[in-house]
Amino acid sequence: WIVYIGLIVGALILPAPVIGSFMSPYADWTTVLIFPVGTYILMAIGLNVVVGLAGLLDLGYVAFFAIGAYSLAYFGTEYGWNFWATLVIGILITMVAGVILGAPTLRLRGDYLAIVTLGFGEIVRITAINTNEIGGARGITPIPHPPAFLGVEFKLDPLPYYYFILVVIVLAIVFSLRLQRSRVGRAWTAIREDEDAAELMG
């Protein structure tokens, strides 16, 4: 717990200008912490569940990130929906995409799973680039800012975004650790160690 508290305190003071002056002297340090640092940390946590915990070689994992991001951006710009509502919708659409990909690949393993997931990732990328409805190669702009939350405005200052992504990272780590220690997590570990033995054990 002392280590956890120390890490959280360190993360809270990380955007300080003193740190940014030598970590990122030519760019806004807080913005760098949001993207790419914070975004890639979130992506790595999810990828660790698939590749690290279950031992499944998924080369198309980033496609789910793209589906969620495009869903949030599309419903926010085209329909003017609230950011928090589109966030939930983006998560749900990504979950459905995961089920759609997972259903036909349940019996695949090793290199075959890697090829199918790589193909899925490329399909999503090429579809996004060639679909004018979602901006094509330009992407979707301008994505609306989240509304004020607890009196905090997101529009002008990148700092609220940093603390928001920090909270999401902490929640993702807690969820991942709890999942790892659950019955499903133990089953994933068994699959990683020996898939045939895990299947024989039920």
Order of alpha helices (4+ residues) and beta strands (2+ residues): alpha-alpha-alpha-alpha-alpha-alpha-alpha-alpha-alpha-alpha
